[in-house]
Amino acid sequence: MKNITKNQKLAAITETTLIVAIDVGAYKHHARAFDWRGIEQQKKAFTFSNDRHGFESFLNWIEHIQLESQSTEVMVGLEPTGHYWFPLFEFLQAHKLHLVITSPVSVKQTKETSTNSASKSDTQDPKAIAHVMMSGNYQEVYRPQGTCAELRKAYTVRNSVMEQNKATVNRIHAWASTYFPEWHKVYSCIQCVSLLMVLRQAPLPMDIVELGVKGILKHWRACQLRGVGRDRAERLVEEAKRSVGITEAAEIARDEIQILLQHYDLQKAQLARLDKRLEQLVEKYPRGTRLRQIPGIDLQLAAGFLAEVGEISRFPSAAQLQSYAGLDILQNSSGKHKGRSRISRRGRNRLRRVMFMAALSVVSNTSEFRAVHEYYKHRKKNPLTPMQAMIAVACKLLRLFYAILVKGVSYDPAKVTLGAAPPCSETTQAA
């Protein structure tokens, strides 16, 4: 990722540049063409379908306008809408067209400023997109390739499966609380293996009583489950005898919990498969495994960072990577007014979330990062709140990740606390 300034973006649009703006839709796209001064080359928007035939007709339309306007360069811009623009991007990239994207916020502001209206029209929106492009407020498109593309896709799929698994666990919890609310007196968690085994064999309290202590122990031994004994089986049966769970629609209730448990088992198997795949991809990423040398950085955190960043070499500095994550600091001052600074929260929010979770983990698992967190909270000048200090740790950790991946350095706990005073002395002075 080159650090392209706005002046460079403006200079890229010359007298021979044809600006094509596209409003992306689910099934149809709408395009308009302009010259470098903003003069539209055709009176009507060109509408094409979201398939190969539509894409090829769009290319023919561009070539026709190029001949009429004598343009030698083409810049195609669009406002990314969900996932509908991905096939179009791949097609245009294969045909060596310069594709850029515009921020929805910039497009909306430009449209309201130029038309003094908040109305939305698929055929008129390309005009606002083109105006944003001509003002230099566009971004170059980055789509990961090779290992980075597989890593990002695998991480996205795993997050989706994890969310489904959480929903399934919540439904199992709700079912158990409805039909056997006393289960929590025997178990602390609904995902305890021995409890799930019992629910598969004897879902309802009446089934548990019928199965009995001997039946439960026999079932556990058949499943080769260790670490649970007769005492827990006896407590489970006693609670089942006194259960106040509902008894209506018992047959459907048994079917429901079996369906939920099947979903649970399937999702757990899918997560195990995806974790194995993520581990292979992290190993293929240059120096990717070095991130896991840091205590507290597990496979999910390392894979999440690499998936969201892509090729680390496209960032010329750690500061630009920090801005990409939305962790750069925004000032809030004017004249004598000195407001509170905050992070921008722009960029990739999932990368920002990964870094925050990583900061929580390293502060919990390492003394050096815990010392840094305490230093930020208790330093004499500009002490931070606990949340602000955690964000500062996340920024420091991001810079450490960058150094490990780009420079190939190894993790050194002693260097983490450089520049930070011992937290104990700071705490004493603050008190």
Secondary structure as UniProt FT lines:
FT   HELIX           6..11
FT   TURN            15..16
FT   STRAND          17..23
FT   STRAND          28..34
FT   TURN            36..37
FT   STRAND          46..49
FT   HELIX           52..69
FT   STRAND          73..78
FT   TURN            82..85
FT   HELIX           86..94
FT   TURN            95..96
FT   STRAND          98..102
FT   HELIX           104..115
FT   TURN            122..124
FT   HELIX           125..134
FT   TURN            135..136
FT   STRAND          138..140
FT   HELIX           146..179
FT   HELIX           181..185
FT   TURN            190..191
FT   HELIX           193..201
FT   HELIX           205..222
FT   TURN            223..224
FT   HELIX           230..241
FT   TURN            248..249
FT   HELIX           250..284
FT   TURN            286..287
FT   HELIX           288..293
FT   TURN            295..296
FT   HELIX           299..309
FT   HELIX           312..314
FT   HELIX           318..324
FT   TURN            325..326
FT   STRAND          329..330
FT   STRAND          333..334
FT   TURN            335..336
FT   STRAND          337..338
FT   STRAND          342..343
FT   HELIX           349..365
FT   HELIX           367..378
FT   HELIX           386..407
FT   HELIX           413..416
FT   TURN            417..419
FT   HELIX           423..430
//
